[in-house]
Amino acid sequence: MSELRRRGPYARTRERRATIAQATLAQVVEHGHRSVTTLGVAKRAGISEAGLLYHFPSKEALLVAALALFDEQEMSLLGPGESVAAAPALAVDGVRRTNIVHLYASLLGEASNPEHPAHGYFKERWRLSRARLAQDISLLQEAGEVGPAVDPEQAAALIIAAWDGLQNHWLVDPSFDIGAQLGALIDAVLLRSSSEHRGGTRRVTP
């Protein structure tokens, strides 16, 4: 029983932080990240502003938590080995969610500052994304769908970098098909023809 008591406050803290992050994400999706205020999110989450600031000391920390929650929800849709095939569809869905992609771009612009909460978030996000893609590329190699000449870790790093770059280009000039461009890049990096292995692309709903 004493162990349950010790763990209880931590569980409640996680639950409260998750509720706040969800309220922030809902505000971003509906009205954009510039509309977010600590007071507005606190009201939406059903807590006091002081209670919110106990968990997230700034609006910037709130926005990072919202984006991290969005990432978690997106990745939960994918099973092992699916991230490579799903990447083009995810890129298309990402730019369709205008308020999310603007939040991502805004936080990325601040992440070069080591003191900003987005700094650690992006470092960890890229690390996890590279690791997952590299693992899935290795699975494709085991299945004979990607040749042994491809270095999974290097390929994953190139795909992540290209994805971010294409998304930033799309924000300035959305006249190109970001899914097609990312798909072509993935095929080039994985040394396969553009007609190969596209049938397995998973549909990701908005």
Phi, psi and omega per residue, in radians:
M1 nan -0.669 3.138
S2 -1.100 -0.610 3.119
E3 -1.140 -0.716 3.097
L4 -1.068 -0.712 3.130
R5 -1.131 -0.693 3.136
R6 -1.147 -0.662 -3.086
R7 -1.405 -0.398 -3.063
G8 -0.954 -0.899 -3.130
P9 -1.059 -0.610 3.127
Y10 -1.181 -0.697 3.110
A11 -1.125 -0.727 3.120
R12 -1.147 -0.642 3.101
T13 -1.121 -0.783 3.100
R14 -1.066 -0.733 3.140
E15 -1.130 -0.731 -3.133
R16 -1.153 -0.749 3.114
R17 -1.107 -0.682 3.114
A18 -1.136 -0.699 3.115
T19 -1.103 -0.741 3.128
I20 -1.147 -0.765 3.131
A21 -1.088 -0.712 3.126
Q22 -1.135 -0.707 3.109
A23 -1.121 -0.690 3.109
T24 -1.148 -0.788 -3.139
L25 -1.072 -0.724 3.115
A26 -1.085 -0.693 3.109
Q27 -1.125 -0.716 3.127
V28 -1.125 -0.830 -3.113
V29 -1.049 -0.723 -3.058
E30 -1.390 -0.673 -2.960
H31 -2.281 -0.075 -3.129
G32 1.624 2.731 -3.036
H33 -1.225 -0.407 -3.141
R34 -1.219 -0.338 -3.138
S35 -1.423 -0.198 -3.031
V36 -1.276 2.275 2.974
T37 -2.299 2.683 3.132
T38 -1.101 -0.655 3.124
L39 -1.165 -0.765 -3.138
G40 -1.095 -0.742 3.126
V41 -1.182 -0.694 3.117
A42 -1.026 -0.781 3.110
K43 -1.086 -0.727 -3.127
R44 -1.162 -0.610 -3.133
A45 -1.456 -0.160 3.112
G46 1.346 0.545 3.099
I47 -2.315 3.022 3.087
S48 -1.360 2.776 3.083
E49 -1.106 -0.647 3.107
A50 -1.096 -0.676 3.107
G51 -1.135 -0.691 3.092
L52 -1.109 -0.796 -3.088
L53 -1.184 -0.346 3.041
Y54 -1.122 -0.658 -3.101
H55 -1.579 -0.633 -3.119
F56 -2.339 1.828 -2.958
P57 -1.305 -0.026 -3.104
S58 -2.736 2.849 3.051
K59 -1.065 -0.667 -3.134
E60 -1.064 -0.723 3.115
A61 -1.131 -0.640 3.080
L62 -1.073 -0.814 -3.100
L63 -1.130 -0.677 3.085
V64 -1.108 -0.732 3.129
A65 -1.105 -0.677 3.122
A66 -1.136 -0.754 -3.135
L67 -1.194 -0.651 3.092
A68 -1.108 -0.682 3.096
L69 -1.135 -0.723 3.100
F70 -1.057 -0.784 3.102
D71 -1.017 -0.783 -3.126
E72 -1.061 -0.750 3.140
Q73 -1.138 -0.721 3.138
E74 -1.131 -0.798 -3.083
M75 -1.211 -0.432 3.123
S76 -1.178 -0.279 3.126
L77 -1.378 -0.220 -3.017
L78 -1.899 2.383 3.041
G79 -1.625 3.092 3.112
P80 -0.998 2.334 3.085
G81 1.475 0.005 -3.042
E82 -1.714 -0.193 -2.982
S83 -1.173 -0.567 -3.128
V84 -1.196 -0.884 -3.127
A85 -1.133 -0.566 -3.077
A86 -1.436 -0.248 -3.012
A87 -0.970 -0.833 3.140
P88 -1.047 -0.729 3.116
A89 -1.149 -0.685 3.092
L90 -1.106 -0.673 3.122
A91 -1.113 -0.738 3.123
V92 -1.136 -0.814 3.120
D93 -1.099 -0.618 -3.117
G94 -1.065 -0.793 -3.102
V95 -1.347 -0.363 3.039
R96 -1.200 -0.499 3.103
R97 -1.512 1.357 -2.933
T98 -0.953 -0.784 -3.074
N99 -1.173 -0.548 3.100
I100 -1.243 -0.792 -3.102
V101 -1.169 -0.569 3.063
H102 -1.205 -0.635 3.063
L103 -1.118 -0.780 3.134
Y104 -1.016 -0.842 -3.116
A105 -1.108 -0.685 -3.137
S106 -1.129 -0.798 -3.140
L107 -1.207 -0.630 3.099
L108 -1.071 -0.637 3.112
G109 -1.138 -0.428 3.139
E110 -1.651 -0.214 -2.951
A111 -1.244 -0.261 3.111
S112 -1.201 -0.301 3.090
N113 -1.450 1.984 -3.099
P114 -1.054 -0.341 -3.126
E115 -1.482 -0.227 -3.108
H116 -1.425 2.447 -3.130
P117 -1.065 -0.368 3.114
A118 -1.264 -0.351 -3.092
H119 -1.056 -0.958 3.140
G120 -1.159 -0.635 3.138
Y121 -1.045 -0.856 -3.084
F122 -1.207 -0.658 3.088
K123 -1.025 -0.801 -3.130
E124 -1.245 -0.671 3.127
R125 -1.054 -0.834 -3.132
W126 -1.149 -0.659 3.117
R127 -1.078 -0.839 -3.126
L128 -1.161 -0.707 -3.135
S129 -1.125 -0.761 3.111
R130 -1.096 -0.729 -3.115
A131 -1.131 -0.734 -3.118
R132 -1.183 -0.801 3.119
L133 -1.081 -0.755 3.135
A134 -1.069 -0.731 3.107
Q135 -1.092 -0.744 -3.120
D136 -1.235 -0.592 3.046
I137 -1.132 -0.672 3.082
S138 -1.094 -0.677 3.095
L139 -1.117 -0.683 3.095
L140 -1.140 -0.625 3.078
Q141 -1.132 -0.732 3.121
E142 -1.102 -0.563 3.131
A143 -1.458 -0.037 3.136
G144 1.388 0.266 -3.113
E145 -1.644 -0.246 3.054
V146 -2.332 2.383 -3.072
G147 -1.262 2.813 -3.105
P148 -1.245 -0.242 -3.131
A149 -1.252 -0.284 -3.097
V150 -1.415 2.295 3.027
D151 -1.535 1.926 -3.044
P152 -0.999 -0.711 -3.102
E153 -1.209 -0.754 3.115
Q154 -1.155 -0.735 3.115
A155 -1.066 -0.751 3.138
A156 -1.083 -0.735 3.134
A157 -1.093 -0.722 3.137
L158 -1.164 -0.709 -3.139
I159 -1.125 -0.775 3.134
I160 -1.097 -0.770 -3.137
A161 -1.114 -0.739 3.135
A162 -1.153 -0.673 3.135
W163 -1.039 -0.869 3.126
D164 -1.075 -0.744 3.141
G165 -1.110 -0.773 3.117
L166 -1.107 -0.669 3.130
Q167 -1.130 -0.725 3.102
N168 -1.141 -0.682 3.076
H169 -1.104 -0.705 -3.128
W170 -1.095 -0.650 -3.139
L171 -1.075 -0.590 3.135
V172 -1.484 -0.672 -3.088
D173 -2.500 1.572 -3.074
P174 -1.433 0.653 -3.072
S175 -1.605 -0.040 -3.114
F176 -2.015 2.829 -3.139
D177 -1.505 1.768 -3.054
I178 -1.153 -0.570 3.113
G179 -1.148 -0.767 3.123
A180 -1.129 -0.720 -3.121
Q181 -1.160 -0.744 3.126
L182 -1.183 -0.686 3.099
G183 -1.057 -0.746 3.109
A184 -1.115 -0.688 3.111
L185 -1.118 -0.757 3.132
I186 -1.071 -0.763 3.110
D187 -1.058 -0.718 -3.138
A188 -1.145 -0.766 -3.118
V189 -1.156 -0.642 -3.115
L190 -1.538 0.089 3.055
L191 1.015 0.791 3.098
R192 -2.279 2.804 -3.123
S193 -1.305 2.740 -3.062
S194 -1.170 -0.289 -3.122
S195 -1.560 -0.098 -3.062
E196 -1.532 2.452 2.853
H197 1.073 0.441 3.085
R198 -1.543 -0.351 -3.086
G199 -1.123 -0.355 -3.117
G200 -1.539 0.095 -3.110
T201 -1.127 2.166 -3.092
R202 -1.393 2.401 3.078
R203 -1.380 2.163 3.110
V204 -1.883 2.079 -3.032
T205 -1.391 2.596 3.121
P206 -1.101 nan nan
